[in-house]
Amino acid sequence: MSARIFSLTLVLLAGMLAACSSGSNSSAPPAPSADALAAAKAASEVKAGKEMQLYDQMRANQNWELAAPLGAEIVAKYPDSAAAAQVKQTLDDVRAKGTAQGESRRLARLWAYSAVGAAGGTQYAASIQSKDPLAPGSAATNVKRVHLILRQHPQWGQNVYLMLDNEKFDCRSGCPSLPVSFDGAPPQRMKATIPPTGEPALFIEDDKDFIAKILKTKSVAIDVVLKGEGRKTLVFETGGLDISKLPGATKKKK
């Protein structure tokens, strides 16, 4: 290659590089101005402020379960905003209350209530299933749970009893004095009897003391003996009982 051709090649390459460089620079977006940055920050502050108003409204209404995730979202989306700084001051408390509120709702949903006509007036009942099944299995027919029932009857008065369909409680030992534990405390003995008519039920005789205690605790564990099943510990998460659904029952002590 001659010196003239070599020089011409260098000139062409230099021109191509300059053109590429010029094209690249022309396509790059300009840096945002200070005014644009300020406007964007102001808009973000407005949005954060509106969401914080909703957060404060939920707190005022004590809707802690919804307020907690909204507060967390404000802090995550607008971390440098004045609203996020204010939310951070209350978020831990709101989260704790939201967790407690959710647990309270869960416990309340475990209870079922009924009010049916009976001789002399209305029979009221509250029923809850044992926490764990007696015979775990994939098929619904294999899952057996004991029911704890609180009943107010116009003729028979107040009763507390355990019931399990197609099962029999074995009272050859243990039934006259059932071990009953409230919130994991050492068990206390409570007298229990089986009805002479043969229903698969086990009545706890000291119903007033039993109800008074479950109104002040969250769970109760009762040891029973079932025919063909042996000794079982039945756990009931009773903390969500609404005693107002049982007119005339033992009232909650303050």
C-alpha positions in Angstrom: 0.0 0.0 0.0 1.4 3.4 -1.0 1.8 6.2 1.5 -0.8 8.3 -0.2 -3.4 5.5 0.0 -2.5 4.8 3.7 -3.0 8.5 4.5 -6.3 8.6 2.8 -7.5 5.6 4.7 -6.6 7.2 8.0 -8.5 10.3 7.1 -11.6 8.3 6.2 -11.5 6.4 9.5 -11.1 9.5 11.5 -14.1 11.0 9.8 -16.2 7.9 10.5 -15.3 8.0 14.2 -16.1 11.7 14.4 -19.5 11.1 12.9 -20.3 8.2 15.2 -19.2 10.3 18.2 -21.3 13.2 17.1 -24.3 11.0 16.5 -24.0 9.4 19.8 -23.8 12.7 21.7 -26.8 14.1 19.8 -29.0 11.2 20.9 -28.2 11.4 24.6 -31.0 13.0 26.7 -30.2 16.2 28.4 -29.7 16.1 32.1 -32.8 17.3 34.0 -32.7 20.9 35.1 -32.9 21.9 38.8 -36.4 23.2 38.2 -37.5 19.9 36.7 -36.1 18.0 39.7 -37.8 20.4 42.1 -41.1 19.9 40.3 -40.9 16.1 40.4 -40.1 16.2 44.1 -43.0 18.5 44.8 -45.4 16.1 42.8 -44.1 13.2 44.8 -44.7 15.0 48.1 -48.3 15.7 47.1 -48.9 12.0 46.2 -47.3 10.9 49.5 -49.4 13.4 51.4 -52.6 12.2 49.9 -51.8 8.6 50.8 -50.8 9.6 54.3 -54.2 11.3 54.7 -55.8 7.9 54.0 -53.3 6.2 56.4 -54.3 8.7 59.1 -58.0 8.1 58.4 -57.6 4.3 58.8 -55.7 4.9 62.1 -58.5 7.2 63.3 -61.0 4.4 62.5 -58.8 1.8 64.2 -58.6 -0.2 61.0 -55.1 -1.3 61.8 -55.0 -4.3 59.4 -55.4 -2.0 56.4 -53.4 0.9 57.8 -50.2 -1.2 58.3 -49.6 -2.2 54.7 -50.5 1.3 53.4 -48.0 2.8 55.8 -45.3 0.4 54.7 -46.1 1.3 51.1 -45.7 5.0 51.7 -42.3 4.5 53.3 -41.2 2.3 50.4 -42.5 4.5 47.5 -41.6 7.9 49.0 -38.7 7.2 51.3 -37.4 10.8 51.4 -40.8 12.5 51.7 -42.1 14.3 54.7 -45.1 11.9 54.8 -42.8 8.9 55.1 -41.0 10.6 58.0 -44.3 11.0 59.8 -45.5 7.5 59.0 -42.3 6.0 60.4 -43.2 7.5 63.8 -46.3 5.4 64.1 -45.8 2.4 61.8 -44.4 0.0 64.4 -47.3 0.6 66.7 -49.8 0.2 63.8 -48.2 -3.0 62.7 -48.5 -4.5 66.2 -52.1 -3.5 66.4 -52.8 -4.8 62.9 -51.4 -8.2 63.9 -53.5 -8.3 67.1 -56.6 -7.2 65.2 -56.1 -9.9 62.6 -55.7 -12.6 65.3 -58.8 -11.3 67.1 -60.8 -11.7 63.9 -59.4 -15.1 63.3 -60.4 -16.3 66.7 -63.9 -14.8 66.4 -64.5 -16.7 63.1 -63.9 -20.0 64.9 -67.2 -19.7 66.8 -70.6 -20.6 65.4 -73.8 -19.3 67.1 -77.4 -20.4 66.9 -80.8 -19.3 68.3 -83.7 -21.7 67.9 -87.1 -22.0 69.4 -87.5 -24.4 72.3 -90.1 -25.3 74.9 -90.5 -22.2 77.1 -88.6 -19.8 74.9 -85.4 -19.8 72.8 -82.3 -22.0 73.0 -79.0 -20.2 72.4 -75.8 -22.0 71.7 -72.1 -21.3 70.8 -70.0 -24.0 69.3 -66.3 -24.3 68.4 -64.3 -27.2 66.9 -61.1 -28.6 68.4 -58.0 -27.2 66.9 -56.6 -30.5 65.7 -58.5 -33.4 64.2 -58.5 -36.8 66.0 -57.8 -38.7 62.9 -55.9 -36.7 60.3 -56.6 -37.7 56.7 -56.9 -36.3 53.2 -60.6 -37.2 52.9 -63.1 -35.1 54.7 -64.8 -38.2 56.1 -61.5 -39.2 57.9 -61.3 -35.9 59.8 -63.0 -35.9 63.1 -63.1 -33.0 65.5 -64.7 -32.6 68.8 -67.1 -29.7 69.4 -67.2 -27.7 72.6 -70.7 -26.3 73.0 -72.0 -23.6 75.4 -75.8 -23.7 75.6 -78.5 -21.6 77.2 -81.8 -23.5 77.4 -85.1 -22.0 78.7 -85.8 -25.2 80.7 -82.4 -26.9 81.3 -80.5 -23.7 82.0 -76.8 -23.3 81.2 -74.6 -26.2 80.0 -71.1 -26.8 78.8 -70.3 -30.0 77.0 -68.1 -31.8 74.5 -69.6 -33.7 71.6 -68.3 -35.9 68.8 -70.7 -37.7 66.4 -70.5 -41.5 66.3 -67.9 -41.5 69.2 -68.3 -42.5 72.8 -66.4 -40.9 75.7 -64.9 -43.6 78.0 -65.6 -42.8 81.7 -64.1 -45.8 83.2 -61.3 -43.5 84.3 -60.8 -39.8 84.2 -64.3 -38.4 83.5 -65.3 -37.6 87.1 -62.3 -35.3 87.2 -61.1 -34.0 83.9 -57.8 -32.2 83.6 -58.5 -28.8 82.2 -55.8 -26.2 81.4 -56.4 -22.6 80.5 -53.7 -20.8 78.4 -51.1 -23.5 79.3 -51.5 -23.1 83.1 -51.2 -26.2 85.3 -54.4 -28.3 84.8 -57.2 -28.1 87.2 -59.7 -30.8 87.8 -63.3 -30.4 86.7 -66.1 -32.8 87.3 -67.7 -34.2 84.1 -70.6 -36.6 83.4 -72.1 -38.5 80.5 -75.8 -38.2 80.0 -77.8 -41.3 81.0 -79.6 -41.2 77.7 -76.4 -42.2 75.9 -75.7 -39.3 73.7 -72.0 -39.0 72.6 -71.6 -36.0 74.9 -69.5 -35.2 78.0 -70.9 -32.4 80.3 -68.6 -30.3 82.3 -70.5 -29.7 85.5 -68.8 -26.5 86.7 -70.1 -24.5 83.8 -70.0 -21.1 85.5 -66.3 -21.4 86.4 -65.5 -22.8 83.0 -67.1 -20.0 81.1 -65.7 -17.3 83.4 -62.2 -18.7 82.7 -62.4 -18.9 78.9 -63.6 -15.3 78.9 -60.2 -14.3 80.4 -58.0 -16.6 78.3 -57.3 -17.5 74.7 -57.3 -21.3 74.7 -58.3 -24.3 76.8 -56.9 -27.9 76.7 -59.1 -30.8 78.0 -57.9 -34.3 78.5 -60.5 -37.0 77.6 -60.6 -40.7 77.0 -62.5 -41.9 73.9 -63.5 -45.5 73.4 -61.2 -47.0 70.7 -59.1 -43.9 70.6 -57.5 -43.8 74.1 -56.6 -40.6 75.9 -56.6 -37.4 73.9 -55.8 -33.7 74.6 -58.4 -31.5 73.0 -57.4 -27.9 72.4 -59.9 -25.2 71.7 -58.9 -21.6 70.7 -61.7 -19.9 72.7 -60.4 -16.4 72.8 -62.9 -15.0 70.2 -66.1 -16.0 72.1 -68.8 -13.3 71.9 -70.7 -13.9 75.2 -73.4 -11.4 74.1 -74.7 -14.2 71.9 -75.6 -16.2 75.0 -78.1 -14.2 77.0 -78.0 -15.1 80.7 -74.5 -16.7 80.5 -71.7 -15.9 82.9 -70.8 -12.3 82.2 -67.2 -11.2 81.6 -65.5 -9.9 84.7 -63.7 -6.5 84.3 
